Amino acid sequence: MRMLRTSGAVVLAVVVLLSLFGSVLTEHRYDAQYREHANATPSHKFLLGADELGRDRFSRLVEATRVSLLFAPVTALLATMLASFIGLMAGFWGGWTDRIARGSMDLFLSLPWIFLLLTLRALLPLNTPGWKSLLITFLLLAFAGWAYGARVIRVNVAGLRDSPAIIQARACGLTDWRLMWSHILPGVRPVVAAQFWILVPVFLLTEANLGMLGLGISEPMPSLGNMLADLQNYQKIAEAPWMLAPAILLVLVVASLHFVVSGTETWE
Amino acid sequence: MILTVSGLLGAALIRFSPGYSASERQLDSRLSRSSLEALRREETLFNGTSRIYKRPVMQLVGERAATTIRSVSLGWIVAWAFAFALAALLAARRRMVALVASTLLSGALLSVPSAVLATICLLLGLPPSAAIAAVVFPRVFPYLYEQIRANVDLPHVTMARSRGLENSRIFFWHILPGAVSGILGLAAVSIPLALGASLPVEALADSPGLGQLAWRAALGRDLPVLVVVTLLLTAVTVIANLLSDIAIDRLGARAR
């Protein structure tokens, strides 16, 4: 099991390095079109071939990895912050705050995740520039992904609320905000960190699903999700298997994250 | 209560969405002024008309529900049967190699987006339910294994084993009753998973179910359809959780 964890860490390091320095290996920009090379097969000029618009698949993959690996953790951080805030309020104050927060959590957890995202995404304009669609997609993920983390954090905060240390700190005259920030939050930090690491692969996969359905990040900005949209023409995969490169990379990244972060303890 | 709140939110979402009743090209950032009126208007939700199909939403849903129910239930059953058999076998035998192999299998499947799983199933000529099963299995198997394994080493199970009871009898009469609450809870949780998987699977497999309907509605900003489909699936989720809670209460009490 330790070997799996180490291999996962190595794979992640290689992918991060590829996303940072991969552009050195290619002379093309991710959005440059070479119509005369449309659907080109892999060669020294196009390492992973070219798509139907003649864009270099390798440089698009490098840029897509960079976008996904940057924004999935940022979104997970946002969702975790939202979850921590709501979980802290609900767990610490209890009463009506807790009831409202729990009701919202139940509501969000009852809605089928992908359908909720689809509905929210469809509420917003679909025909938007790449960077705007990137922001919309990842903000939506953060907005819709806080509930599970908040529930876990709330339970832990409620457990800490009446501990001797907190009672003593309260007796010393600390305000609620100070208590939460300086005493409760450090106590639940491992839980918050775990929620963050759980959300990163979830958001990577969800962005991939949305992108593959044409509801994620808009062209020409590449993401691992919208690069997978090519697979909708699955009849072409047999003659152009390099189309699978984004899928393979995504699976490697997500599997590595699972193994590095949490996957192994369950089985030990 | 959740359903009522979801319904109100759904109606508000439709009415508040930028460009409601306008085409995508005419969108601007103004919000609708008559949102509260819209909540009262009966065509807002279940009696609404699809903007892209020009047909009543409930008629569309009724035509397509059977396909989704069939593929989701078949996929769910296959995933559970496979996960249950594998978890029971591994918990009883505890072979390290088998454990690592199943960890890898479930980890690998967990790392593949459901849309890609659907594509793989299409390539292999498998039905949409196979892709749904592939989505549900890795999310169910590790927890199922843990539930069963936690009960394997309990004192009364060891006692039953030492008295020479058959393995099947030990499993069904002594191990399973202890794990039944957790398993039922997991079963309820896995239903929305299967429903969620139906969306990309049906969209890519061109299967005429609710998932495909929701996908096309999202692409065409057909919000009445989207909200009704989401609400119906929420209702299924809530009912499944409710039934599971009732079953856990009944069976849990009996097991105790």
Interface residues (C-beta under 8 A of the other chain):
Chain A: M1 L4 G103 D106 L107 S110 L111 P112 W113 I114 F115 L116 L118 T119 L120 R121 A122 L123 L124 P125 L126 N127 P201 L205 A208 N209 M212 L213 G214 L215 G225 L228 L231 Q232 Y234 I237 A247 L250 V251 L252 V254 A255 H258 F259 G263 T266 W267
Chain B: M1 I2 V5 S6 L13 F16 S17 P18 G19 E24 L27 L99 V100 T103 L104 G107 A108 L110 S111 V112 P113 S114 A115 V116 T119 L122 L123 P142 E146 P192 L195 G196 L199 P200 A203 L204 A214 W215 A217 A218 L219 R221 D222 L223 L226 V227 V229 T230 L233 T234 T237 V238 N241
